[in-house]
Amino acid sequence: MNRAEQQLAASNEIAKALTSTLELREVLSLVMQKVRELLKPRNWSLLLYDERTGKLYFEIAVGEGAEALKRLQVSPGEGIAGAVFASGRAQRVDDVSGAPGFSRRFDAASAFHTRSLLAVPLVARGRALGVIELVNGEGDAPFSDLDLQVLTAIADYAAIALENARNFQRVQELTLTDEHTGIYNARHLRAQLEQEVLRSRRFHHPLSLIFLDLDRFKAVNDTHGHLVGSATLREVGELLVTCSRQVDVVCRYGGDEFAVLLVETGVDGAHLIAQRIRDALRERTFLASQGLQVRLTASLGVATFPEHGEDALGLLRAADRAMYAAKARGRDDVCLAEPARVAPPPVPRAAGE
């Protein structure tokens, strides 16, 4: 009775905690932390369903053999975890060695020591999101019916919290991404630029910005129509992502203007990346898969903090002016920004003045 009361109190704590955050990683970590505290399994894992692959993957795996599990994917119906996901029904197995559907590969981090197993689906609004699986209770004791009830209650709370966190994440992505290209929008660029300038100022790391404008893009819309123009912009965004590093921020600033924020990159490195982008645009035939041959060039401006701008807005303006300088030089070119104007030092005054 005492243990049941403790588990009930802890379940209430879980419910409150899970409704206090919409951050996906926090939700997942909190779920598994409470599972560990309440049920004390030797090995435990959280599998989530990937709609793109149609398989379950180990988002969290803890215990002996966990690293091997993280590299695996499980099809619905495969092993006990896959069967629980496919059926939506929890399972408690006291002796897995003779359990139907048990897979040493997918259901246990340490196959030869696995005795007792709990597997509970994460179900929200009738849709399965994943599975929580526990292996071996405290001291290798078998799990009880009460353990199954507790884990089922946790899974019910967790599924709702997980769905809410995912929905929140999707809304955030919609407000930060450009609907035509799928890359970030100007709002996100300005927010990131402010943060990175502060970080660069504090840690004295270089920061650069490339601003580019497609040359004579109006002719694409006039010749092929705006739907083709939008499809072309999407391919331009994809090209910019491939020319950049994962830590960089690629944005559509508006119209046919794009920006690339280069973290911890100085003038020389930014200039090389800008030239690479210019050459890639020049050499690419866009919309070839649709039977078209759209060719583009771009004018690019490069600015670096703090040489060309003393704050976020100054850096953006410097890159923008450099881009227009590239256009003035004949387009299909890269220009560096002019150094920021620094106020002259005050004239020394004589004593007593």
C-alpha positions in Angstrom: 0.0 0.0 0.0 2.8 2.4 0.9 4.5 1.8 -2.5 1.2 2.3 -4.3 0.7 5.6 -2.6 4.3 6.7 -3.5 3.7 5.8 -7.1 0.4 7.6 -7.2 2.0 10.7 -5.8 4.8 10.5 -8.3 2.3 10.0 -11.1 0.6 13.3 -10.1 4.0 15.0 -10.1 4.6 13.7 -13.6 1.2 15.0 -14.8 2.0 18.5 -13.5 5.5 18.5 -14.8 4.6 17.3 -18.3 2.0 20.0 -18.6 4.5 22.7 -17.7 6.7 22.4 -20.8 6.2 22.4 -24.5 9.9 21.6 -25.3 10.1 18.2 -27.0 13.5 17.2 -25.5 12.4 18.3 -22.0 9.2 16.2 -22.3 11.1 13.1 -23.4 13.8 13.4 -20.7 11.3 14.0 -18.0 9.3 10.9 -19.0 12.3 8.6 -18.8 13.6 10.3 -15.6 10.3 9.6 -13.8 10.1 6.0 -15.2 13.6 5.4 -13.8 12.7 6.8 -10.4 9.4 4.9 -10.0 10.0 1.5 -11.5 13.8 1.3 -11.3 14.4 -0.9 -14.4 17.8 -2.1 -15.3 17.4 -1.2 -18.9 14.8 1.1 -20.5 14.1 2.7 -23.8 11.7 5.1 -25.6 10.9 4.3 -29.2 9.2 6.9 -31.4 7.5 6.3 -34.8 9.1 8.0 -37.8 6.3 8.7 -40.4 8.9 9.2 -43.2 10.5 5.7 -42.8 7.4 3.9 -41.3 9.6 2.5 -38.5 10.3 3.0 -34.8 13.6 4.3 -33.7 15.3 4.4 -30.3 15.1 8.1 -29.3 16.3 7.2 -25.8 18.0 4.0 -24.7 19.7 3.5 -21.3 21.5 0.5 -19.8 23.7 -2.3 -21.0 23.9 -2.4 -24.8 22.1 0.9 -25.2 24.5 2.3 -27.9 23.8 -0.7 -30.1 20.0 -0.2 -29.8 20.3 3.4 -30.8 21.5 2.3 -34.3 18.5 0.1 -34.9 15.1 0.6 -36.4 12.0 -1.5 -35.6 9.1 -2.2 -38.0 5.6 -2.2 -36.6 4.8 -5.8 -35.5 8.5 -6.7 -35.1 9.4 -8.0 -31.7 7.4 -7.2 -28.6 7.9 -3.4 -28.9 6.7 -3.5 -32.5 3.8 -5.7 -31.7 2.7 -3.3 -28.8 3.0 -0.3 -31.2 0.9 -2.1 -33.9 -1.8 -3.3 -31.6 -1.9 -0.4 -29.2 -2.0 -2.8 -26.2 0.5 -3.0 -23.4 2.3 -6.2 -22.6 3.9 -7.6 -19.4 6.1 -10.6 -19.9 7.6 -12.4 -16.8 9.8 -14.8 -18.8 10.7 -13.4 -22.2 12.7 -16.5 -23.2 9.4 -18.3 -24.3 7.3 -15.2 -25.1 5.8 -15.2 -28.6 7.2 -12.4 -30.8 10.2 -11.8 -28.5 13.3 -10.6 -30.4 16.7 -10.7 -28.8 17.8 -8.1 -31.2 15.0 -5.5 -30.7 13.6 -6.1 -27.2 16.5 -6.3 -24.9 19.8 -4.4 -24.5 21.3 -7.5 -22.9 19.5 -10.5 -24.5 21.0 -13.3 -22.2 20.0 -11.5 -19.0 16.5 -10.4 -20.0 13.8 -11.9 -17.8 11.0 -9.5 -17.2 9.7 -6.9 -19.7 7.1 -4.2 -19.8 6.1 -2.5 -23.1 3.4 0.2 -23.2 2.3 2.2 -26.2 2.2 6.0 -26.4 -1.2 6.7 -27.8 -2.7 10.2 -28.3 -6.2 10.7 -29.8 -6.2 7.1 -31.1 -2.8 7.4 -32.9 0.2 5.5 -31.7 3.3 7.7 -31.3 5.8 5.2 -29.9 6.5 2.7 -27.1 8.1 2.7 -23.7 9.9 -0.5 -23.0 11.4 -1.6 -19.6 13.7 -4.6 -19.0 14.2 -6.3 -15.7 12.9 -4.7 -12.5 15.0 -3.7 -9.4 17.2 -6.6 -8.4 16.0 -8.5 -11.5 12.6 -9.0 -9.8 9.7 -9.5 -12.3 7.5 -6.5 -12.9 4.0 -6.6 -11.3 0.6 -5.6 -12.4 0.9 -2.4 -10.4 4.1 -1.6 -12.3 2.2 -2.0 -15.5 -0.6 0.3 -14.3 1.9 2.9 -13.3 3.8 2.8 -16.6 0.5 2.9 -18.5 -0.5 6.1 -16.6 2.9 7.6 -17.3 2.6 6.7 -21.0 -0.9 8.3 -21.2 0.4 11.6 -19.8 3.5 11.4 -21.9 1.7 10.8 -25.2 -0.5 13.9 -24.7 2.6 16.0 -23.7 4.5 14.6 -26.6 1.8 15.5 -29.1 1.4 19.0 -27.6 5.2 19.5 -27.9 5.3 18.4 -31.5 2.4 20.6 -32.4 4.1 23.5 -30.7 7.3 22.7 -32.6 5.4 22.7 -35.9 3.8 26.1 -35.1 7.2 27.5 -34.3 8.6 26.2 -37.6 5.7 27.7 -39.5 6.4 31.2 -38.0 10.1 31.0 -38.7 10.2 29.4 -42.1 9.4 30.8 -45.5 6.3 29.1 -47.1 7.7 29.1 -50.6 11.2 27.8 -50.1 11.0 25.9 -46.8 14.1 27.7 -45.4 14.1 30.3 -42.6 12.5 33.7 -43.1 13.7 37.3 -42.4 12.2 37.3 -38.9 14.4 34.4 -37.9 17.4 35.9 -39.5 17.0 39.1 -37.5 16.6 37.2 -34.3 19.6 35.0 -35.0 21.7 37.9 -36.1 21.1 39.7 -32.8 22.0 36.6 -30.8 25.2 35.9 -32.8 26.4 39.4 -32.7 26.1 39.4 -28.9 28.0 36.0 -28.8 30.7 37.3 -31.1 31.1 40.5 -29.1 31.4 38.4 -25.8 33.8 35.7 -27.1 35.5 37.7 -29.9 34.5 35.2 -32.6 34.1 36.4 -36.1 30.7 36.5 -37.7 29.8 37.1 -41.3 26.7 37.7 -43.4 26.2 37.1 -47.1 23.3 39.0 -48.7 22.4 38.1 -52.3 19.9 39.2 -54.9 19.0 37.1 -58.0 19.8 39.0 -61.2 16.9 39.9 -63.4 14.6 37.4 -61.7 11.6 39.3 -62.9 12.2 37.8 -66.3 11.6 34.3 -65.0 8.2 35.3 -63.6 7.3 37.1 -66.8 8.4 34.2 -69.1 7.2 31.2 -67.1 4.7 32.5 -64.6 4.8 33.0 -60.8 4.3 29.3 -60.0 7.5 28.4 -61.9 9.1 31.4 -60.2 8.2 30.1 -56.7 9.5 26.6 -57.7 12.8 28.2 -58.8 13.1 30.1 -55.5 12.7 26.8 -53.7 15.5 25.2 -55.7 17.7 28.3 -55.0 17.1 27.8 -51.3 18.1 24.1 -51.5 21.3 25.1 -53.3 22.2 27.7 -50.7 21.7 25.0 -47.9 24.0 22.6 -49.8 26.7 25.4 -50.1 26.5 26.2 -46.4 27.5 24.3 -43.2 25.0 22.9 -40.8 25.7 25.6 -38.2 25.0 28.4 -40.7 21.6 30.1 -41.1 20.1 30.2 -44.6 17.1 32.6 -45.1 14.9 34.0 -47.7 14.9 37.7 -46.9 12.1 38.6 -49.2 11.2 38.5 -52.9 14.3 37.2 -54.7 16.7 38.2 -51.9 18.4 35.6 -49.7 20.9 35.8 -46.8 23.4 33.4 -45.2 24.6 34.0 -41.7 28.1 32.4 -41.3 28.9 31.6 -37.7 32.5 31.9 -36.6 33.6 32.9 -40.1 35.9 35.8 -40.9 36.1 37.9 -44.0 38.3 35.6 -46.1 36.2 32.5 -45.3 32.9 34.4 -46.0 34.3 35.7 -49.3 35.2 32.2 -50.4 31.7 30.8 -49.5 30.1 33.7 -51.4 32.2 32.9 -54.5 31.2 29.3 -54.2 27.5 30.2 -54.1 27.9 32.6 -57.1 29.6 29.8 -59.1 27.1 27.2 -58.1 24.2 29.4 -59.2 25.9 30.3 -62.4 26.5 26.6 -63.3 23.1 25.2 -62.2 20.2 24.6 -64.6 17.0 25.1 -62.5 13.7 23.1 -62.9 15.4 20.6 -65.3 13.1 17.9 -63.7 10.1 19.8 -65.1 11.6 20.0 -68.6 12.7 23.7 -68.2 16.1 25.2 -68.4 16.1 28.3 -66.1 19.5 29.9 -65.7 20.3 32.4 -63.0 23.1 34.5 -61.6 23.2 36.5 -58.4 24.9 39.6 -57.0 26.3 39.0 -53.5 27.5 41.3 -50.7 29.7 40.1 -47.8 30.0 41.8 -44.4 31.8 40.8 -41.3 31.3 41.8 -37.6 32.8 44.0 -36.3 34.9 45.2 -39.3 31.9 46.3 -41.4 29.1 46.8 -38.9 29.2 47.5 -35.1 25.8 45.8 -34.4 23.2 43.5 -36.1 21.5 46.3 -38.0 24.8 47.7 -39.1 26.1 44.4 -40.4 22.9 43.8 -42.3 23.1 47.2 -43.9 26.7 46.7 -44.8 26.0 43.4 -46.6 23.1 45.0 -48.4 25.2 47.9 -49.6 27.9 45.5 -50.8 25.3 43.5 -52.7 24.2 46.7 -54.6 27.8 47.5 -55.3 28.1 44.0 -57.0 25.1 44.9 -59.1 26.6 48.2 -60.0 29.7 46.4 -61.2 27.7 44.4 -63.7 26.0 41.7 -61.7 27.0 38.0 -61.2 29.7 39.3 -58.8 30.8 39.3 -55.1 31.6 42.5 -53.3 33.1 43.0 -49.8 31.5 45.7 -47.6 33.3 48.9 -46.8 34.9 49.2 -43.4 32.6 50.6 -40.7 33.2 54.3 -40.0 34.8 54.7 -36.7 34.6 58.1 -34.9 38.1 59.7 -34.6 39.6 59.8 -31.1 39.0 63.0 -29.1 41.7 65.6 -29.4 43.7 65.8 -26.2 43.0 68.9 -24.2 45.6 70.9 -22.3 45.4 70.9 -18.5 43.0 73.5 -17.2 41.0 73.8 -20.5 
